[in-house]
Amino acid sequence: MTICPNCGLPIEACVCKEIAKKDQQIEVKTEKRRFGKITTLITGLEGDVKEIAKKLKNELACGGTVKDGVIELQGNHKDKVRPVLIEAGFSDEQIKD
């Protein structure tokens, strides 16, 4: 049985990810890019950002990428991101528009 180095609990009962998820302050904003294209930027996420980006891209049916810990989604999805993040386990108070 392996032990988590952060909390000291067995890996199966580790709560580090849940604690880290509650401390995050997520910011969702839009930015106008080249040729007038709108991009939705999601900052403040830690941990497995690629997994969250993949879930967002699948749910919103859009393209996107992860650069330097920032999720960039193609298009204006500012109002649609909040419900997907809440479904992923983040609280409503953590997400700032």
C-alpha positions as CSV (number, residue, x, y, z in Angstrom):
1,M,0.0,0.0,0.0
2,T,1.4,3.4,-1.0
3,I,1.1,6.5,1.2
4,C,0.4,10.0,-0.1
5,P,3.4,12.2,0.7
6,N,1.2,15.3,1.3
7,C,-1.6,14.1,3.6
8,G,-0.2,10.8,4.9
9,L,-3.3,8.8,3.9
10,P,-3.2,5.8,1.6
11,I,-3.5,6.7,-2.1
12,E,-7.0,5.2,-2.2
13,A,-8.3,7.6,0.5
14,C,-6.2,10.6,-0.4
15,V,-8.0,13.9,-0.2
16,C,-5.3,16.2,-1.6
17,K,-7.0,16.8,-4.9
18,E,-10.3,17.7,-3.3
19,I,-8.6,20.2,-1.0
20,A,-6.6,21.7,-3.8
21,K,-9.7,22.0,-5.9
22,K,-11.5,24.0,-3.2
23,D,-8.6,26.5,-2.9
24,Q,-8.6,27.5,-6.6
25,Q,-10.0,30.9,-7.8
26,I,-11.0,30.4,-11.5
27,E,-11.4,33.4,-13.8
28,V,-13.3,33.1,-17.1
29,K,-12.9,36.0,-19.6
30,T,-13.1,36.6,-23.3
31,E,-10.5,38.2,-25.6
32,K,-10.6,39.4,-29.1
33,R,-7.8,38.0,-31.2
34,R,-6.5,38.4,-34.7
35,F,-9.0,38.9,-37.4
36,G,-11.7,39.6,-34.9
37,K,-12.0,36.1,-33.5
38,I,-13.2,35.7,-29.9
39,T,-11.4,33.4,-27.5
40,T,-12.5,32.3,-24.1
41,L,-9.7,32.2,-21.5
42,I,-9.9,30.2,-18.3
43,T,-7.2,30.9,-15.7
44,G,-6.5,29.9,-12.1
45,L,-6.8,26.1,-12.6
46,E,-4.2,23.8,-11.1
47,G,-3.6,20.1,-11.3
48,D,-4.7,18.2,-14.4
49,V,-5.6,21.2,-16.6
50,K,-5.5,19.1,-19.8
51,E,-8.2,16.8,-18.5
52,I,-10.5,19.7,-17.7
53,A,-9.8,21.3,-21.1
54,K,-10.7,18.1,-22.8
55,K,-14.0,17.9,-20.9
56,L,-14.8,21.6,-21.7
57,K,-14.0,21.1,-25.4
58,N,-16.2,18.0,-25.6
59,E,-19.2,19.6,-23.7
60,L,-19.0,22.9,-25.6
61,A,-18.2,21.3,-29.0
62,C,-15.4,23.7,-29.8
63,G,-11.6,23.6,-30.3
64,G,-9.1,24.8,-27.9
65,T,-5.7,24.4,-26.3
66,V,-3.8,24.7,-23.0
67,K,-0.9,27.1,-22.9
68,D,1.0,27.9,-19.7
69,G,-1.8,26.6,-17.5
70,V,-4.4,28.7,-19.3
71,I,-7.3,27.0,-21.2
72,E,-8.0,28.7,-24.5
73,L,-11.4,27.8,-26.1
74,Q,-12.3,29.0,-29.6
75,G,-15.4,31.2,-29.6
76,N,-17.4,33.0,-26.9
77,H,-18.3,30.4,-24.3
78,K,-18.2,32.6,-21.2
79,D,-21.8,31.9,-20.1
80,K,-21.5,28.1,-20.9
81,V,-18.3,27.4,-19.1
82,R,-19.7,27.8,-15.5
83,P,-22.2,24.9,-15.6
84,V,-19.5,22.6,-17.0
85,L,-17.0,23.5,-14.3
86,I,-19.6,23.1,-11.6
87,E,-20.4,19.6,-13.0
88,A,-16.6,18.9,-12.8
89,G,-16.7,19.5,-9.1
90,F,-15.8,23.2,-8.7
91,S,-18.1,25.4,-6.6
92,D,-20.0,28.4,-7.9
93,E,-18.1,30.8,-5.5
94,Q,-14.8,29.8,-7.0
95,I,-15.7,30.9,-10.6
96,K,-15.4,34.6,-11.4
97,D,-16.4,36.1,-14.6
